[in-house]
Amino acid sequence: MTLSVIPTIRPARPEDVPAVVAMVHELAEYERAPEQCHLTTEQLTSALFGAGAASEEPSAPALFGHVAVDERDEPVGFALWFLNFSTWAGVHGIYLEDLYVRPSARGTGAGRMLLATLADICVRRGYRRLEWWMIDWNPAAGFYASIGAEQMSEWVPYRLSGDALRELATQATTVGTRKGD
């Protein structure tokens, strides 16, 4: 079933988390890597609303989220993002970790409105950049170009994970680390 109304964008709420987790798993399936997606409701709740979201002393969240909702206020898309910082510009920016719109809501403007919401946050807060990565075969490349997004080819992403991450971490104990790092 395709949506007949334009979705509304709002900040994610705790009750949205199960739907967002389900959509993250749908995104992993779409990106042909479902076995790599291990996100749980508890993890996302903690990341979005603080480790102590259910306790007396909540911690500050490190992740932020917006959802596109249908006329029943059910999430049909989401954007999960966090702040980054440009040392050259001297200001924060937004890094969009994931944007996803369910097939039934594609073509309604939900993706554009989610990105417009993040662009508005950038402009209002004086951030200079809204950035994200996209898998190279994703057909959304045309959409991103249509809104003025530029592909960055001069920067090469690197990732340290698994055994290599653990091996490097062992070296930190030999040179010392600051308490709380």
Secondary structure, 3 states (H helix, E strand, C coil): CCCCCCCEEEECCHHHHHHHHHHHHHHHHHCCCHHHCCCCHHHHHHHHHCCCCCCCCCCCCCCEEEEEECCCCCEEEEEEEEEEEECCCCEEEEEEEEEEECHHHCCCCHHHHHHHHHHHHHHHHCCCCEEECCCCCCCCHHHHHHCCCCCCCCCCCCCCCHHHHHHHHHHHHHHCCCCCC
